[in-house]
Amino acid sequence: MSDNNENLPNGMPDPEDLRRIWQEMLNQGLDPEALAEAAGFDGSPESMQAMFANIQGAFINQGSIVDASQVNWGEAAKKAKEIAAAGALALDDQSRKKVLDAIGIANLWLNEATEISSISLEPKLLSRMLWVDDAMPLFRELAEPVADRMNHALAEAIQSQLPEEFAASLKSAGDLMRAAGAMMFAMQLGQALGQLSREALNGSEIGLPIYQDQRPAFVVQNMIAFAQSLELGLDADQAYIFLVLREMAHARLFKHSRWLREKVVAQIREYAAGITLDTSKMTDIAEEYDPQNPEELRIALETGAFLSQRTDAQQQALDRIETNLALIEGWVDAVSSEAARRLPKGAAVQEAIRRRRATGGPAERTFATLVGLELRPKRMREAAELWRQIGAAVGSERRDALWNHPDLLPTSADIDQPAGFVARLKAELGIGDAMDQALRDLLDE
């Protein structure tokens, strides 16, 4: 490194040193402009300057050195908001009134469908960009374990492709390489969040509320687009009511079971921390990388191509997460369906929402990108059927009381065999014995 860096904060690498290292990498056959383009930049001198600024920014946090492996979450949010802003519309008074009216109706109908009480928090009506701002903390919490592994492994893969005589000069620039990996992950996350902001209908799009206080939220522009896609005409208001029913049911559930959000987040982070990366795949892509096709690297990052196959322990952890998410979505589906029984078009809207998930909705794609976690719509349908059978057998009060503690919830096996769980629950409550005795008494008369 040059002697000029003695004037930089805490020995931060001099910009000219960074450019020299990058040029040496270019001389060894690695095209930095193609790599920059793959990370979301166009390769122009201006974008290259921004790229180096971002890499330097990874070293500095309020004037002090930080771990270069940390993702620049600000850049991720910036990228997401750029995508969210494209085609964004301001919320007009008519649209606001439709959603607010739907909220009032939904709360009344949910009071009849569930014993879990309504919440006093005022729902938030969000633009796409505001959704990015408010959702970013949750996605950061979920993505950090994978980000840490990804950028370190990416740096090692790139360094392994360089000649031995060049390794010494790059050894002192290890932080630079990890920072570059972190920057690429930030761009990947920004792309995913930006696209999700254009599709998310509410604050619980991925099955978890974006707010720790479980406040319900609605992305009104996207709700309007979804309702229009159903071609309901004058009945479009029914779509708003059903969408609001689902979000308000989510909010009630997570507010009632305060442990639920933290439990699922902890499970996802634990699963993600155990993910391993296939360095051989990284090496293969690095060896076969075509500078004329930078999309190859971008696609590999966005599709999780670098993730290794799951171990048995990882699969078991994944199954537990999917079971919890299926139970959540299944309960919401069952309760909102019951609450919407007055809607003539309610069943049609519900089926459209199910198809949206089955064909690869935003939740599935985002989870798959971040932690390789794929939600299975089939399990959600089965979980919804389980909750409906429980409600029919023991009533909504005892059904909803199962959310009082995690040990009371059905298991994956119970989702597969709902009759067995219902029978055990009735036996525990003494319902079956009482009914059987009443039948015997009737026959004895």
Backbone hydrogen bonds, N-H to C=O, Kabsch-Sander energy under -0.5 kcal/mol:
donor,donor_aa,acceptor,acceptor_aa,energy
5,N,2,S,-0.9
6,E,3,D,-1.5
7,N,4,N,-1.7
8,L,5,N,-1.3
11,G,8,L,-1.6
12,M,9,P,-1.5
17,D,14,D,-0.6
18,L,14,D,-2.0
19,R,15,P,-2.2
20,R,16,E,-2.3
21,I,17,D,-2.7
22,W,18,L,-2.3
23,Q,19,R,-2.3
24,E,20,R,-2.3
25,M,21,I,-2.2
26,L,22,W,-2.0
27,N,23,Q,-2.2
28,Q,24,E,-1.1
29,G,26,L,-1.8
30,L,25,M,-2.2
31,D,29,G,-0.6
35,L,31,D,-2.0
36,A,32,P,-2.8
37,E,33,E,-2.5
38,A,34,A,-2.4
39,A,35,L,-1.3
40,G,37,E,-1.7
41,F,36,A,-2.5
48,M,44,S,-2.7
49,Q,45,P,-2.2
50,A,46,E,-2.0
51,M,47,S,-2.2
52,F,48,M,-2.4
53,A,49,Q,-2.0
54,N,50,A,-2.3
55,I,51,M,-2.5
56,Q,52,F,-2.7
57,G,53,A,-2.2
58,A,54,N,-1.2
58,A,55,I,-0.5
59,F,56,Q,-1.7
60,I,56,Q,-0.6
60,I,57,G,-0.6
61,N,64,S,-2.3
64,S,61,N,-0.9
66,V,59,F,-1.4
70,Q,67,D,-2.0
73,W,71,V,-1.6
75,E,72,N,-0.6
76,A,72,N,-1.7
77,A,73,W,-2.5
78,K,74,G,-2.3
79,K,75,E,-2.6
80,A,76,A,-2.3
81,K,77,A,-2.6
82,E,78,K,-1.8
83,I,79,K,-1.7
84,A,80,A,-2.5
85,A,81,K,-2.1
86,A,82,E,-0.8
86,A,83,I,-0.6
88,A,85,A,-1.9
92,D,90,A,-0.5
96,R,92,D,-2.2
97,K,93,D,-2.4
98,K,94,Q,-1.9
99,V,95,S,-2.0
100,L,96,R,-2.5
101,D,97,K,-2.7
102,A,98,K,-1.9
103,I,99,V,-2.1
104,G,100,L,-1.8
105,I,101,D,-2.0
106,A,102,A,-2.8
107,N,103,I,-2.2
108,L,104,G,-1.4
109,W,105,I,-2.3
110,L,106,A,-2.6
111,N,107,N,-1.5
112,E,108,L,-0.6
112,E,109,W,-0.8
113,A,109,W,-0.9
114,T,110,L,-1.9
117,S,115,E,-0.5
124,K,216,P,-2.2
126,L,124,K,-0.7
126,L,218,F,-3.4
131,W,127,S,-1.9
132,V,128,R,-1.7
133,D,129,M,-2.0
134,D,130,L,-2.5
135,A,131,W,-2.5
136,M,132,V,-1.8
138,L,135,A,-0.5
139,F,135,A,-2.0
140,R,136,M,-2.7
141,E,137,P,-1.9
142,L,138,L,-2.0
143,A,139,F,-2.2
144,E,140,R,-1.9
147,A,143,A,-2.7
148,D,144,E,-2.4
149,R,145,P,-1.4
150,M,146,V,-3.1
151,N,147,A,-2.3
152,H,148,D,-1.1
153,A,149,R,-2.2
154,L,150,M,-2.6
155,A,151,N,-1.9
156,E,152,H,-2.2
157,A,153,A,-2.4
158,I,154,L,-2.3
159,Q,155,A,-2.5
160,S,156,E,-2.0
161,Q,157,A,-0.6
161,Q,158,I,-1.1
162,L,159,Q,-1.6
166,F,163,P,-1.2
167,A,163,P,-1.0
167,A,164,E,-0.8
168,A,164,E,-0.8
170,L,166,F,-1.2
171,K,167,A,-1.5
172,S,168,A,-0.7
173,A,170,L,-1.5
174,G,171,K,-1.3
177,M,173,A,-1.9
178,R,174,G,-2.4
179,A,175,D,-2.5
180,A,176,L,-2.3
181,G,177,M,-2.1
182,A,178,R,-2.6
183,M,179,A,-2.4
184,M,180,A,-2.1
185,F,181,G,-2.1
186,A,182,A,-2.3
187,M,183,M,-2.2
188,Q,184,M,-2.2
189,L,185,F,-3.0
190,G,186,A,-2.7
191,Q,187,M,-2.5
192,A,188,Q,-2.3
193,L,189,L,-2.9
194,G,190,G,-2.6
195,Q,191,Q,-2.2
196,L,192,A,-2.3
197,S,193,L,-2.2
198,R,194,G,-0.7
198,R,195,Q,-0.9
199,E,196,L,-1.5
200,A,196,L,-3.2
203,G,217,A,-1.6
205,E,202,N,-0.7
206,I,208,L,-0.5
207,G,204,S,-2.1
210,I,203,G,-1.6
214,Q,211,Y,-1.6
218,F,124,K,-2.4
219,V,201,L,-1.6
220,V,126,L,-0.9
220,V,218,F,-1.1
223,M,219,V,-1.9
224,I,220,V,-2.5
225,A,221,Q,-1.9
226,F,222,N,-2.4
227,A,223,M,-2.6
228,Q,224,I,-2.3
229,S,225,A,-1.8
230,L,226,F,-0.8
230,L,227,A,-0.7
231,E,228,Q,-1.3
232,L,227,A,-0.7
235,D,232,L,-2.0
236,A,233,G,-1.6
237,D,234,L,-0.5
238,Q,235,D,-1.7
239,A,235,D,-0.6
239,A,236,A,-1.0
240,Y,236,A,-1.4
241,I,237,D,-2.1
242,F,238,Q,-2.3
243,L,239,A,-2.6
244,V,240,Y,-2.5
245,L,241,I,-2.5
246,R,242,F,-2.0
247,E,243,L,-1.9
248,M,244,V,-2.8
249,A,245,L,-2.2
250,H,246,R,-2.4
251,A,247,E,-2.5
252,R,248,M,-2.3
253,L,249,A,-2.4
254,F,250,H,-2.4
255,K,251,A,-2.0
256,H,252,R,-2.5
257,S,253,L,-2.8
258,R,256,H,-1.1
260,L,257,S,-2.0
262,E,258,R,-0.5
263,K,259,W,-2.1
264,V,260,L,-2.2
265,V,261,R,-2.5
266,A,262,E,-2.4
267,Q,263,K,-2.1
268,I,264,V,-2.5
269,R,265,V,-2.5
270,E,266,A,-2.4
271,Y,267,Q,-2.4
272,A,268,I,-2.9
273,A,269,R,-2.4
274,G,270,E,-0.8
274,G,271,Y,-0.8
275,I,272,A,-1.5
278,D,306,F,-3.3
279,T,277,L,-1.2
281,K,278,D,-0.6
282,M,278,D,-1.6
283,T,279,T,-2.7
284,D,280,S,-2.6
285,I,281,K,-2.4
286,A,282,M,-2.5
287,E,283,T,-2.7
288,E,284,D,-2.3
289,Y,286,A,-0.5
293,N,290,D,-2.6
296,E,293,N,-1.7
297,L,294,P,-0.6
298,R,294,P,-1.5
299,I,295,E,-3.1
300,A,296,E,-2.0
301,L,297,L,-2.0
302,E,298,R,-2.6
303,T,299,I,-2.3
304,G,301,L,-0.8
305,A,300,A,-2.0
306,F,300,A,-0.6
307,L,304,G,-1.7
308,S,276,T,-2.8
315,Q,311,T,-2.5
316,Q,312,D,-2.2
317,A,313,A,-2.1
318,L,314,Q,-2.6
319,D,315,Q,-2.4
320,R,316,Q,-1.8
321,I,317,A,-1.9
322,E,318,L,-2.7
323,T,319,D,-2.2
324,N,320,R,-2.1
325,L,321,I,-2.6
326,A,322,E,-2.4
327,L,323,T,-2.5
328,I,324,N,-2.2
329,E,325,L,-2.7
330,G,326,A,-2.9
331,W,327,L,-2.3
332,V,328,I,-2.3
333,D,329,E,-2.5
334,A,330,G,-2.6
335,V,331,W,-2.8
336,S,332,V,-2.7
337,S,333,D,-2.0
338,E,334,A,-1.9
339,A,335,V,-2.6
340,A,336,S,-1.7
341,R,338,E,-1.2
343,L,340,A,-2.1
346,G,343,L,-1.4
349,V,345,K,-2.2
350,Q,346,G,-2.6
351,E,347,A,-2.2
352,A,348,A,-1.8
353,I,349,V,-2.0
354,R,350,Q,-2.1
355,R,351,E,-2.5
356,R,352,A,-2.0
357,R,353,I,-1.6
358,A,354,R,-2.5
359,T,355,R,-2.1
360,G,357,R,-1.7
361,G,357,R,-0.9
365,R,361,G,-1.8
366,T,362,P,-2.4
367,F,363,A,-2.5
368,A,364,E,-2.4
369,T,365,R,-2.1
370,L,366,T,-2.4
371,V,367,F,-2.8
372,G,367,F,-0.8
372,G,368,A,-0.9
373,L,367,F,-1.4
374,E,372,G,-0.7
375,L,373,L,-0.5
379,R,376,R,-0.9
380,M,376,R,-1.2
381,R,377,P,-2.1
382,E,378,K,-2.0
383,A,379,R,-2.6
384,A,380,M,-2.4
385,E,381,R,-2.1
386,L,382,E,-2.0
387,W,383,A,-2.3
388,R,384,A,-2.1
389,Q,385,E,-2.4
390,I,386,L,-2.4
391,G,387,W,-2.6
392,A,388,R,-2.4
393,A,389,Q,-1.8
394,V,390,I,-2.8
395,G,390,I,-0.5
395,G,391,G,-1.8
399,R,395,G,-2.0
400,D,396,S,-2.7
401,A,397,E,-1.4
402,L,398,R,-0.5
402,L,399,R,-1.2
403,W,400,D,-1.7
404,N,401,A,-1.8
405,H,402,L,-0.7
408,L,405,H,-1.8
409,L,406,P,-1.0
415,I,411,T,-1.6
416,D,412,S,-1.5
417,Q,413,A,-1.8
420,G,417,Q,-0.6
421,F,417,Q,-1.3
422,V,418,P,-2.6
423,A,419,A,-2.4
424,R,420,G,-2.2
425,L,421,F,-2.6
426,K,422,V,-2.5
427,A,423,A,-2.1
428,E,424,R,-2.4
429,L,425,L,-1.8
430,G,426,K,-0.7
430,G,427,A,-0.7
431,I,426,K,-2.1
432,G,426,K,-0.7
434,A,430,G,-1.5
435,M,431,I,-2.1
436,D,432,G,-2.7
437,Q,433,D,-2.5
438,A,434,A,-2.1
439,L,435,M,-2.2
440,R,436,D,-2.3
441,D,437,Q,-2.6
442,L,438,A,-1.9
443,L,439,L,-2.1
444,D,440,R,-1.8
445,E,441,D,-0.9
